[in-house]
Amino acid sequence: MKKVILTGASGFIGRHVLGHLLKNKFEVHAIFFNHKPEYKDEKNLVWHKCNILDYSLQEKLFTAVKPSHMIHLAWYTVPGKYWTSPENLRWVQASLNLITNFSKNGGLRAVAAGSCAEYDWQNGFCSEMDTPLKPASLYGVCKSSLENILNQFSIEAGFSCAWGRIFHLFGPHENPERLVSSVLRAMINKETVRCTHGNQIRDFLYVEDVASAFVSLLMSDIRGPINIASNQPKTVREVVLAAADCLGAKGEIQFGALASPANEPRMIVGDNRRITEEVGWHPQFDLNSGLMHMVRTWRGENFS
């Protein structure tokens, strides 16, 4: 049985990746730091509490497990802070250490999480082959730099790797400050939803599809950067109104109540032809079905 180490297993994307790995018969070694999430199916699943910023603990874990595969999702992602935080530098170094330990212990195939923030957003439609890389934040620069190093190191060390560039996502267990969660919670609590003008065009993908994309990449032999995106442009206004419709909510929505960030790009949409044509992955949820699934998952929870 193939052994996979999953970093960020208790995070927003990671907890959804678990099920796809288990379904595909991996022995999953899931890393968490603070809280181990509840997970029903514990067969072929081993939890490891490990601070991967501690290099000695990292080394011990990889030496003990000797994984054949790895999905690296963990990063510093505090909303409103991660774009410019110096924590990005620590995570670059920790990721380089992970890659070294993975290779040293016989690793064969690794997939790591990148970001649409690596692209030049002035292009609007982002393609792996055609769109220039021109990150406008420390976060984007760190992700892009790590991809370059990982790609070259994997060639020289003799293992294969892919880099999944994530666009905008939504789903259960996301941070309550993210767009969809903040709208749903405000609606459920009968609060006014205050938004920007909402005319920004973005690429939204349900987190289950993001998770299945990462596992599909892991099981393929594709290399290099691959967009994990819907290829379906949606305005923020459309997303907010669709979320309200899924709840059957009649709460007040105030578009234009919040100022838009300076120099905000008009459009950020991902070209997903590489993953659909070369890997054979396709999203299972569109915007409305993803929102409905998210609402059904959350029914009965306390949204306060």
Phi and psi restraints in degrees (value plus and minus 20) as a CYANA .aco file:
   2 LYS   PHI     -92.4   -52.4
   2 LYS   PSI     115.3   155.3
   3 LYS   PHI    -119.8   -79.8
   3 LYS   PSI     111.2   151.2
   4 VAL   PHI    -146.2  -106.2
   4 VAL   PSI     113.9   153.9
   5 ILE   PHI    -114.5   -74.5
   5 ILE   PSI     110.3   150.3
   6 LEU   PHI    -137.3   -97.3
   6 LEU   PSI      91.6   131.6
   7 THR   PHI    -105.9   -65.9
   7 THR   PSI     131.5   171.5
   8 GLY   PHI      49.1    89.1
   8 GLY   PSI      10.8    50.8
   9 ALA   PHI     -86.2   -46.2
   9 ALA   PSI     -43.0    -3.0
  10 SER   PHI    -114.9   -74.9
  10 SER   PSI     -17.5    22.5
  11 GLY   PHI    -104.0   -64.0
  11 GLY   PSI    -197.7  -157.7
  12 PHE   PHI     -76.0   -36.0
  12 PHE   PSI     -69.9   -29.9
  13 ILE   PHI    -103.6   -63.6
  13 ILE   PSI     -61.2   -21.2
  14 GLY   PHI     -77.1   -37.1
  14 GLY   PSI     -62.7   -22.7
  15 ARG   PHI     -85.7   -45.7
  15 ARG   PSI     -43.3    -3.3
  16 HIS   PHI    -104.1   -64.1
  16 HIS   PSI     -49.7    -9.7
  17 VAL   PHI     -85.0   -45.0
  17 VAL   PSI     -54.9   -14.9
  18 LEU   PHI     -70.2   -30.2
  18 LEU   PSI     -71.0   -31.0
  19 GLY   PHI     -80.7   -40.7
  19 GLY   PSI     -59.2   -19.2
  20 HIS   PHI     -89.2   -49.2
  20 HIS   PSI     -56.2   -16.2
  21 LEU   PHI     -86.1   -46.1
  21 LEU   PSI     -65.2   -25.2
  22 LEU   PHI     -84.9   -44.9
  22 LEU   PSI     -59.2   -19.2
  23 LYS   PHI     -82.9   -42.9
  23 LYS   PSI     -49.1    -9.1
  24 ASN   PHI    -117.1   -77.1
  24 ASN   PSI       0.5    40.5
  25 LYS   PHI      47.3    87.3
  25 LYS   PSI      13.8    53.8
  26 PHE   PHI    -107.9   -67.9
  26 PHE   PSI     128.3   168.3
  27 GLU   PHI    -106.5   -66.5
  27 GLU   PSI      92.6   132.6
  28 VAL   PHI    -120.0   -80.0
  28 VAL   PSI     104.7   144.7
  29 HIS   PHI    -128.2   -88.2
  29 HIS   PSI      82.4   122.4
  30 ALA   PHI    -118.6   -78.6
  30 ALA   PSI     104.9   144.9
  31 ILE   PHI    -117.1   -77.1
  31 ILE   PSI     110.4   150.4
  32 PHE   PHI    -153.3  -113.3
  32 PHE   PSI     143.7   183.7
  33 PHE   PHI    -136.5   -96.5
  33 PHE   PSI     -77.7   -37.7
  34 ASN   PHI    -112.2   -72.2
  34 ASN   PSI     -81.6   -41.6
  35 HIS   PHI    -148.7  -108.7
  35 HIS   PSI     107.3   147.3
  36 LYS   PHI     -98.7   -58.7
  36 LYS   PSI     100.9   140.9
  37 PRO   PHI     -91.0   -51.0
  37 PRO   PSI     133.8   173.8
  38 GLU   PHI     -91.2   -51.2
  38 GLU   PSI     114.6   154.6
  39 TYR   PHI    -164.0  -124.0
  39 TYR   PSI     105.3   145.3
  40 LYS   PHI     -88.6   -48.6
  40 LYS   PSI     -66.6   -26.6
  41 ASP   PHI    -110.3   -70.3
  41 ASP   PSI      80.6   120.6
  42 GLU   PHI    -115.6   -75.6
  42 GLU   PSI     -22.6    17.4
  43 LYS   PHI     -88.0   -48.0
  43 LYS   PSI     111.1   151.1
  44 ASN   PHI      43.4    83.4
  44 ASN   PSI       2.1    42.1
  45 LEU   PHI    -144.8  -104.8
  45 LEU   PSI     102.6   142.6
  46 VAL   PHI    -141.1  -101.1
  46 VAL   PSI     104.4   144.4
  47 TRP   PHI    -112.6   -72.6
  47 TRP   PSI     119.5   159.5
  48 HIS   PHI    -149.2  -109.2
  48 HIS   PSI      98.7   138.7
  49 LYS   PHI    -102.7   -62.7
  49 LYS   PSI      96.1   136.1
  50 CYS   PHI    -175.0  -135.0
  50 CYS   PSI     108.1   148.1
  51 ASN   PHI    -105.1   -65.1
  51 ASN   PSI      85.6   125.6
  52 ILE   PHI     -95.7   -55.7
  52 ILE   PSI     -22.2    17.8
  53 LEU   PHI     -99.4   -59.4
  53 LEU   PSI     -29.5    10.5
  54 ASP   PHI    -114.7   -74.7
  54 ASP   PSI      85.6   125.6
  55 TYR   PHI     -87.6   -47.6
  55 TYR   PSI     -50.9   -10.9
  56 SER   PHI     -88.3   -48.3
  56 SER   PSI     -59.5   -19.5
  57 LEU   PHI     -87.3   -47.3
  57 LEU   PSI     -59.3   -19.3
  58 GLN   PHI     -74.9   -34.9
  58 GLN   PSI     -71.4   -31.4
  59 GLU   PHI     -81.5   -41.5
  59 GLU   PSI     -62.5   -22.5
  60 LYS   PHI     -82.7   -42.7
  60 LYS   PSI     -61.3   -21.3
  61 LEU   PHI     -83.8   -43.8
  61 LEU   PSI     -68.8   -28.8
  62 PHE   PHI     -87.2   -47.2
  62 PHE   PSI     -55.3   -15.3
  63 THR   PHI     -85.1   -45.1
  63 THR   PSI     -57.5   -17.5
  64 ALA   PHI     -94.6   -54.6
  64 ALA   PSI     -61.9   -21.9
  65 VAL   PHI    -104.0   -64.0
  65 VAL   PSI     -61.7   -21.7
  66 LYS   PHI      31.0    71.0
  66 LYS   PSI      44.8    84.8
  67 PRO   PHI     -92.2   -52.2
  67 PRO   PSI     126.0   166.0
  68 SER   PHI    -105.9   -65.9
  68 SER   PSI     -43.4    -3.4
  69 HIS   PHI    -154.7  -114.7
  69 HIS   PSI     139.1   179.1
  70 MET   PHI    -170.5  -130.5
  70 MET   PSI     117.3   157.3
  71 ILE   PHI    -136.9   -96.9
  71 ILE   PSI     100.0   140.0
  72 HIS   PHI    -127.8   -87.8
  72 HIS   PSI      87.0   127.0
  73 LEU   PHI    -131.6   -91.6
  73 LEU   PSI     -44.9    -4.9
  74 ALA   PHI     -81.3   -41.3
  74 ALA   PSI     117.9   157.9
  75 TRP   PHI    -186.7  -146.7
  75 TRP   PSI     151.7   191.7
  76 TYR   PHI    -104.3   -64.3
  76 TYR   PSI      97.8   137.8
  77 THR   PHI    -155.9  -115.9
  77 THR   PSI      13.9    53.9
  78 VAL   PHI     -86.5   -46.5
  78 VAL   PSI     100.3   140.3
  79 PRO   PHI     -74.8   -34.8
  79 PRO   PSI     117.6   157.6
  80 GLY   PHI      61.8   101.8
  80 GLY   PSI     -31.4     8.6
  81 LYS   PHI    -139.5   -99.5
  81 LYS   PSI     -51.7   -11.7
  82 TYR   PHI     -87.9   -47.9
  82 TYR   PSI     -42.4    -2.4
  83 TRP   PHI     -80.7   -40.7
  83 TRP   PSI     -57.4   -17.4
  84 THR   PHI    -139.9   -99.9
  84 THR   PSI     -20.0    20.0
  85 SER   PHI     -89.2   -49.2
  85 SER   PSI     117.8   157.8
  86 PRO   PHI     -84.5   -44.5
  86 PRO   PSI     -31.9     8.1
  87 GLU   PHI     -78.1   -38.1
  87 GLU   PSI     -46.3    -6.3
  88 ASN   PHI     -76.1   -36.1
  88 ASN   PSI     -56.9   -16.9
  89 LEU   PHI     -86.6   -46.6
  89 LEU   PSI     -59.3   -19.3
  90 ARG   PHI     -83.7   -43.7
  90 ARG   PSI     -56.8   -16.8
  91 TRP   PHI     -96.3   -56.3
  91 TRP   PSI     -47.8    -7.8
  92 VAL   PHI     -81.7   -41.7
  92 VAL   PSI     -68.8   -28.8
  93 GLN   PHI     -83.6   -43.6
  93 GLN   PSI     -63.3   -23.3
  94 ALA   PHI     -82.6   -42.6
  94 ALA   PSI     -57.8   -17.8
  95 SER   PHI     -88.0   -48.0
  95 SER   PSI     -59.6   -19.6
  96 LEU   PHI     -81.8   -41.8
  96 LEU   PSI     -58.0   -18.0
  97 ASN   PHI     -86.9   -46.9
  97 ASN   PSI     -61.2   -21.2
  98 LEU   PHI     -77.2   -37.2
  98 LEU   PSI     -67.7   -27.7
  99 ILE   PHI     -81.1   -41.1
  99 ILE   PSI     -61.8   -21.8
 100 THR   PHI     -83.9   -43.9
 100 THR   PSI     -65.4   -25.4
 101 ASN   PHI     -84.4   -44.4
 101 ASN   PSI     -58.7   -18.7
 102 PHE   PHI     -80.4   -40.4
 102 PHE   PSI     -68.3   -28.3
 103 SER   PHI     -85.8   -45.8
 103 SER   PSI     -63.0   -23.0
 104 LYS   PHI     -82.3   -42.3
 104 LYS   PSI     -47.1    -7.1
 105 ASN   PHI    -123.3   -83.3
 105 ASN   PSI       3.3    43.3
 106 GLY   PHI      66.8   106.8
 106 GLY   PSI      -2.1    37.9
 107 GLY   PHI     -81.3   -41.3
 107 GLY   PSI     124.6   164.6
 108 LEU   PHI    -132.0   -92.0
 108 LEU   PSI     -54.8   -14.8
 109 ARG   PHI    -167.2  -127.2
 109 ARG   PSI     105.7   145.7
 110 ALA   PHI    -149.9  -109.9
 110 ALA   PSI     124.1   164.1
 111 VAL   PHI    -150.3  -110.3
 111 VAL   PSI     112.8   152.8
 112 ALA   PHI    -146.0  -106.0
 112 ALA   PSI     137.7   177.7
 113 ALA   PHI    -109.1   -69.1
 113 ALA   PSI     101.0   141.0
 114 GLY   PHI    -125.0   -85.0
 114 GLY   PSI    -179.8  -139.8
 115 SER   PHI    -172.9  -132.9
 115 SER   PSI     130.2   170.2
 116 CYS   PHI     -84.5   -44.5
 116 CYS   PSI     -34.7     5.3
 117 ALA   PHI     -87.1   -47.1
 117 ALA   PSI     -28.3    11.7
 118 GLU   PHI     -96.7   -56.7
 118 GLU   PSI     -41.0    -1.0
 119 TYR   PHI    -103.2   -63.2
 119 TYR   PSI     143.5   183.5
 120 ASP   PHI     -99.3   -59.3
 120 ASP   PSI      86.6   126.6
 121 TRP   PHI     -91.5   -51.5
 121 TRP   PSI     -29.4    10.6
 122 GLN   PHI     -86.9   -46.9
 122 GLN   PSI     -38.0     2.0
 123 ASN   PHI     -97.4   -57.4
 123 ASN   PSI     -46.2    -6.2
 124 GLY   PHI      59.8    99.8
 124 GLY   PSI     -80.6   -40.6
 125 PHE   PHI    -119.5   -79.5
 125 PHE   PSI      95.8   135.8
 126 CYS   PHI    -122.6   -82.6
 126 CYS   PSI      98.7   138.7
 127 SER   PHI    -138.0   -98.0
 127 SER   PSI     118.8   158.8
 128 GLU   PHI     -80.3   -40.3
 128 GLU   PSI     -53.9   -13.9
 129 MET   PHI    -110.5   -70.5
 129 MET   PSI     -46.6    -6.6
 130 ASP   PHI    -134.8   -94.8
 130 ASP   PSI     -48.5    -8.5
 131 THR   PHI    -104.0   -64.0
 131 THR   PSI     109.1   149.1
 132 PRO   PHI     -83.4   -43.4
 132 PRO   PSI     130.5   170.5
 133 LEU   PHI    -111.3   -71.3
 133 LEU   PSI      99.2   139.2
 134 LYS   PHI    -170.6  -130.6
 134 LYS   PSI      49.9    89.9
 135 PRO   PHI     -82.8   -42.8
 135 PRO   PSI     121.4   161.4
 136 ALA   PHI    -126.1   -86.1
 136 ALA   PSI      -6.6    33.4
 137 SER   PHI    -163.2  -123.2
 137 SER   PSI     140.1   180.1
 138 LEU   PHI     -81.0   -41.0
 138 LEU   PSI     -59.9   -19.9
 139 TYR   PHI     -76.3   -36.3
 139 TYR   PSI     -69.4   -29.4
 140 GLY   PHI     -84.0   -44.0
 140 GLY   PSI     -60.5   -20.5
 141 VAL   PHI     -82.8   -42.8
 141 VAL   PSI     -62.7   -22.7
 142 CYS   PHI     -85.7   -45.7
 142 CYS   PSI     -62.4   -22.4
 143 LYS   PHI     -83.5   -43.5
 143 LYS   PSI     -66.8   -26.8
 144 SER   PHI     -83.0   -43.0
 144 SER   PSI     -61.7   -21.7
 145 SER   PHI     -83.6   -43.6
 145 SER   PSI     -61.9   -21.9
 146 LEU   PHI     -83.6   -43.6
 146 LEU   PSI     -59.5   -19.5
 147 GLU   PHI     -81.2   -41.2
 147 GLU   PSI     -62.2   -22.2
 148 ASN   PHI     -81.0   -41.0
 148 ASN   PSI     -65.5   -25.5
 149 ILE   PHI     -86.2   -46.2
 149 ILE   PSI     -66.1   -26.1
 150 LEU   PHI     -79.4   -39.4
 150 LEU   PSI     -64.1   -24.1
 151 ASN   PHI     -81.0   -41.0
 151 ASN   PSI     -68.2   -28.2
 152 GLN   PHI     -89.5   -49.5
 152 GLN   PSI     -61.1   -21.1
 153 PHE   PHI     -83.7   -43.7
 153 PHE   PSI     -59.2   -19.2
 154 SER   PHI     -83.5   -43.5
 154 SER   PSI     -56.4   -16.4
 155 ILE   PHI     -83.8   -43.8
 155 ILE   PSI     -66.5   -26.5
 156 GLU   PHI     -93.9   -53.9
 156 GLU   PSI     -50.6   -10.6
 157 ALA   PHI    -108.3   -68.3
 157 ALA   PSI     -35.2     4.8
 158 GLY   PHI      67.8   107.8
 158 GLY   PSI       6.6    46.6
 159 PHE   PHI    -142.8  -102.8
 159 PHE   PSI     141.8   181.8
 160 SER   PHI    -120.2   -80.2
 160 SER   PSI     130.6   170.6
 161 CYS   PHI    -168.9  -128.9
 161 CYS   PSI     134.8   174.8
 162 ALA   PHI    -154.7  -114.7
 162 ALA   PSI     139.1   179.1
 163 TRP   PHI    -150.4  -110.4
 163 TRP   PSI      87.5   127.5
 164 GLY   PHI    -109.6   -69.6
 164 GLY   PSI      90.2   130.2
 165 ARG   PHI    -105.4   -65.4
 165 ARG   PSI      91.6   131.6
 166 ILE   PHI    -106.5   -66.5
 166 ILE   PSI     119.0   159.0
 167 PHE   PHI    -120.2   -80.2
 167 PHE   PSI    -157.1  -117.1
 168 HIS   PHI    -111.1   -71.1
 168 HIS   PSI     112.3   152.3
 169 LEU   PHI    -152.0  -112.0
 169 LEU   PSI     144.7   184.7
 170 PHE   PHI    -173.3  -133.3
 170 PHE   PSI     140.3   180.3
 171 GLY   PHI     135.6   175.6
 171 GLY   PSI     159.4   199.4
 172 PRO   PHI     -80.6   -40.6
 172 PRO   PSI     126.8   166.8
 173 HIS   PHI      55.1    95.1
 173 HIS   PSI     -11.3    28.7
 174 GLU   PHI     -95.0   -55.0
 174 GLU   PSI     142.8   182.8
 175 ASN   PHI     -79.3   -39.3
 175 ASN   PSI     113.7   153.7
 176 PRO   PHI     -82.2   -42.2
 176 PRO   PSI     -33.8     6.2
 177 GLU   PHI    -106.2   -66.2
 177 GLU   PSI     -29.1    10.9
 178 ARG   PHI     -90.1   -50.1
 178 ARG   PSI     139.7   179.7
 179 LEU   PHI     -74.3   -34.3
 179 LEU   PSI     -78.7   -38.7
 180 VAL   PHI     -85.0   -45.0
 180 VAL   PSI     -64.6   -24.6
 181 SER   PHI     -81.6   -41.6
 181 SER   PSI     -61.9   -21.9
 182 SER   PHI     -84.5   -44.5
 182 SER   PSI     -57.3   -17.3
 183 VAL   PHI     -88.5   -48.5
 183 VAL   PSI     -67.5   -27.5
 184 LEU   PHI     -81.3   -41.3
 184 LEU   PSI     -64.1   -24.1
 185 ARG   PHI     -85.0   -45.0
 185 ARG   PSI     -62.3   -22.3
 186 ALA   PHI     -82.9   -42.9
 186 ALA   PSI     -61.5   -21.5
 187 MET   PHI     -83.8   -43.8
 187 MET   PSI     -65.8   -25.8
 188 ILE   PHI     -84.0   -44.0
 188 ILE   PSI     -55.6   -15.6
 189 ASN   PHI    -107.3   -67.3
 189 ASN   PSI     -11.9    28.1
 190 LYS   PHI      36.9    76.9
 190 LYS   PSI      18.9    58.9
 191 GLU   PHI    -121.2   -81.2
 191 GLU   PSI     135.5   175.5
 192 THR   PHI     -89.5   -49.5
 192 THR   PSI     113.9   153.9
 193 VAL   PHI    -113.3   -73.3
 193 VAL   PSI      93.3   133.3
 194 ARG   PHI    -120.7   -80.7
 194 ARG   PSI     103.8   143.8
 195 CYS   PHI    -149.8  -109.8
 195 CYS   PSI     149.3   189.3
 196 THR   PHI     -94.6   -54.6
 196 THR   PSI    -190.1  -150.1
 197 HIS   PHI     -80.9   -40.9
 197 HIS   PSI     -46.4    -6.4
 198 GLY   PHI      61.8   101.8
 198 GLY   PSI     -10.7    29.3
 199 ASN   PHI    -108.9   -68.9
 199 ASN   PSI     -21.7    18.3
 200 GLN   PHI     -83.9   -43.9
 200 GLN   PSI     117.4   157.4
 201 ILE   PHI    -121.8   -81.8
 201 ILE   PSI     105.8   145.8
 202 ARG   PHI    -155.4  -115.4
 202 ARG   PSI     150.3   190.3
 203 ASP   PHI    -132.7   -92.7
 203 ASP   PSI      87.7   127.7
 204 PHE   PHI    -126.0   -86.0
 204 PHE   PSI     115.0   155.0
 205 LEU   PHI    -155.3  -115.3
 205 LEU   PSI     115.1   155.1
 206 TYR   PHI     -87.8   -47.8
 206 TYR   PSI     122.3   162.3
 207 VAL   PHI     -81.3   -41.3
 207 VAL   PSI     -51.6   -11.6
 208 GLU   PHI     -82.1   -42.1
 208 GLU   PSI     -57.1   -17.1
 209 ASP   PHI     -89.9   -49.9
 209 ASP   PSI     -58.9   -18.9
 210 VAL   PHI     -79.8   -39.8
 210 VAL   PSI     -64.1   -24.1
 211 ALA   PHI     -83.6   -43.6
 211 ALA   PSI     -65.8   -25.8
 212 SER   PHI     -85.7   -45.7
 212 SER   PSI     -51.7   -11.7
 213 ALA   PHI     -83.9   -43.9
 213 ALA   PSI     -63.0   -23.0
 214 PHE   PHI     -82.7   -42.7
 214 PHE   PSI     -61.4   -21.4
 215 VAL   PHI     -90.5   -50.5
 215 VAL   PSI     -56.8   -16.8
 216 SER   PHI     -81.5   -41.5
 216 SER   PSI     -61.4   -21.4
 217 LEU   PHI     -82.7   -42.7
 217 LEU   PSI     -62.0   -22.0
 218 LEU   PHI     -81.0   -41.0
 218 LEU   PSI     -57.3   -17.3
 219 MET   PHI    -106.0   -66.0
 219 MET   PSI     -23.3    16.7
 220 SER   PHI    -118.2   -78.2
 220 SER   PSI    -199.8  -159.8
 221 ASP   PHI    -134.9   -94.9
 221 ASP   PSI      -5.7    34.3
 222 ILE   PHI     -86.5   -46.5
 222 ILE   PSI     126.0   166.0
 223 ARG   PHI    -142.9  -102.9
 223 ARG   PSI     140.2   180.2
 224 GLY   PHI      63.7   103.7
 224 GLY   PSI    -185.2  -145.2
 225 PRO   PHI     -97.4   -57.4
 225 PRO   PSI     115.8   155.8
 226 ILE   PHI    -156.4  -116.4
 226 ILE   PSI     106.0   146.0
 227 ASN   PHI     -90.2   -50.2
 227 ASN   PSI     113.3   153.3
 228 ILE   PHI    -128.0   -88.0
 228 ILE   PSI      75.9   115.9
 229 ALA   PHI    -171.5  -131.5
 229 ALA   PSI     145.1   185.1
 230 SER   PHI    -108.8   -68.8
 230 SER   PSI     -44.2    -4.2
 231 ASN   PHI      45.7    85.7
 231 ASN   PSI      -0.2    39.8
 232 GLN   PHI    -140.8  -100.8
 232 GLN   PSI      83.5   123.5
 233 PRO   PHI     -87.1   -47.1
 233 PRO   PSI     110.9   150.9
 234 LYS   PHI    -155.2  -115.2
 234 LYS   PSI     119.5   159.5
 235 THR   PHI     -98.2   -58.2
 235 THR   PSI     134.0   174.0
 236 VAL   PHI     -78.6   -38.6
 236 VAL   PSI     -56.4   -16.4
 237 ARG   PHI     -78.8   -38.8
 237 ARG   PSI     -65.1   -25.1
 238 GLU   PHI     -79.5   -39.5
 238 GLU   PSI     -61.5   -21.5
 239 VAL   PHI     -85.7   -45.7
 239 VAL   PSI     -65.1   -25.1
 240 VAL   PHI     -82.0   -42.0
 240 VAL   PSI     -66.6   -26.6
 241 LEU   PHI     -86.3   -46.3
 241 LEU   PSI     -57.5   -17.5
 242 ALA   PHI     -86.0   -46.0
 242 ALA   PSI     -57.9   -17.9
 243 ALA   PHI     -83.6   -43.6
 243 ALA   PSI     -62.1   -22.1
 244 ALA   PHI     -84.1   -44.1
 244 ALA   PSI     -60.5   -20.5
 245 ASP   PHI     -83.8   -43.8
 245 ASP   PSI     -58.5   -18.5
 246 CYS   PHI     -83.1   -43.1
 246 CYS   PSI     -51.1   -11.1
 247 LEU   PHI    -106.0   -66.0
 247 LEU   PSI     -32.2     7.8
 248 GLY   PHI      45.4    85.4
 248 GLY   PSI       8.9    48.9
 249 ALA   PHI    -105.8   -65.8
 249 ALA   PSI     128.0   168.0
 250 LYS   PHI    -138.0   -98.0
 250 LYS   PSI      -4.3    35.7
 251 GLY   PHI     -84.3   -44.3
 251 GLY   PSI     138.9   178.9
 252 GLU   PHI     -95.7   -55.7
 252 GLU   PSI     114.0   154.0
 253 ILE   PHI    -135.6   -95.6
 253 ILE   PSI     104.1   144.1
 254 GLN   PHI    -130.2   -90.2
 254 GLN   PSI      75.2   115.2
 255 PHE   PHI     -96.9   -56.9
 255 PHE   PSI     117.3   157.3
 256 GLY   PHI      68.7   108.7
 256 GLY   PSI     -19.1    20.9
 257 ALA   PHI     -93.4   -53.4
 257 ALA   PSI     -44.5    -4.5
 258 LEU   PHI    -133.0   -93.0
 258 LEU   PSI     122.8   162.8
 259 ALA   PHI     -95.1   -55.1
 259 ALA   PSI     123.4   163.4
 260 SER   PHI     -99.7   -59.7
 260 SER   PSI     126.6   166.6
 261 PRO   PHI     -79.0   -39.0
 261 PRO   PSI     127.4   167.4
 262 ALA   PHI     -81.6   -41.6
 262 ALA   PSI     121.0   161.0
 263 ASN   PHI      40.0    80.0
 263 ASN   PSI       6.8    46.8
 264 GLU   PHI     -86.3   -46.3
 264 GLU   PSI     110.4   150.4
 265 PRO   PHI     -85.8   -45.8
 265 PRO   PSI     124.4   164.4
 266 ARG   PHI     -91.3   -51.3
 266 ARG   PSI     -58.1   -18.1
 267 MET   PHI    -160.4  -120.4
 267 MET   PSI     115.5   155.5
 268 ILE   PHI    -157.4  -117.4
 268 ILE   PSI      84.1   124.1
 269 VAL   PHI    -152.8  -112.8
 269 VAL   PSI     120.3   160.3
 270 GLY   PHI    -119.5   -79.5
 270 GLY   PSI     113.4   153.4
 271 ASP   PHI     -97.2   -57.2
 271 ASP   PSI      95.0   135.0
 272 ASN   PHI    -125.0   -85.0
 272 ASN   PSI      -1.5    38.5
 273 ARG   PHI     -86.0   -46.0
 273 ARG   PSI     -49.8    -9.8
 274 ARG   PHI     -86.1   -46.1
 274 ARG   PSI     -66.2   -26.2
 275 ILE   PHI     -92.6   -52.6
 275 ILE   PSI     -52.6   -12.6
 276 THR   PHI     -95.7   -55.7
 276 THR   PSI     -60.1   -20.1
 277 GLU   PHI    -106.0   -66.0
 277 GLU   PSI     -58.1   -18.1
 278 GLU   PHI    -112.6   -72.6
 278 GLU   PSI     -45.4    -5.4
 279 VAL   PHI    -126.0   -86.0
 279 VAL   PSI     -50.0   -10.0
 280 GLY   PHI      66.9   106.9
 280 GLY   PSI      -5.5    34.5
 281 TRP   PHI    -104.4   -64.4
 281 TRP   PSI     122.7   162.7
 282 HIS   PHI    -161.3  -121.3
 282 HIS   PSI     121.7   161.7
 283 PRO   PHI     -81.6   -41.6
 283 PRO   PSI     124.4   164.4
 284 GLN   PHI    -119.4   -79.4
 284 GLN   PSI     -31.8     8.2
 285 PHE   PHI    -144.4  -104.4
 285 PHE   PSI     116.1   156.1
 286 ASP   PHI    -113.9   -73.9
 286 ASP   PSI    -195.1  -155.1
 287 LEU   PHI     -78.4   -38.4
 287 LEU   PSI     -69.1   -29.1
 288 ASN   PHI     -88.7   -48.7
 288 ASN   PSI     -62.9   -22.9
 289 SER   PHI     -88.7   -48.7
 289 SER   PSI     -53.9   -13.9
 290 GLY   PHI     -85.0   -45.0
 290 GLY   PSI     -63.3   -23.3
 291 LEU   PHI     -83.9   -43.9
 291 LEU   PSI     -61.8   -21.8
 292 MET   PHI     -84.3   -44.3
 292 MET   PSI     -61.0   -21.0
 293 HIS   PHI     -85.0   -45.0
 293 HIS   PSI     -58.6   -18.6
 294 MET   PHI     -84.0   -44.0
 294 MET   PSI     -64.1   -24.1
 295 VAL   PHI     -84.7   -44.7
 295 VAL   PSI     -63.0   -23.0
 296 ARG   PHI     -82.6   -42.6
 296 ARG   PSI     -57.8   -17.8
 297 THR   PHI     -84.5   -44.5
 297 THR   PSI     -55.8   -15.8
 298 TRP   PHI    -106.0   -66.0
 298 TRP   PSI     -31.3     8.7
 299 ARG   PHI     -75.2   -35.2
 299 ARG   PSI     114.6   154.6
 300 GLY   PHI      70.8   110.8
 300 GLY   PSI     -30.7     9.3
 301 GLU   PHI    -104.0   -64.0
 301 GLU   PSI     142.7   182.7
 302 ASN   PHI    -110.1   -70.1
 302 ASN   PSI      96.5   136.5
 303 PHE   PHI    -114.5   -74.5
 303 PHE   PSI     -14.8    25.2
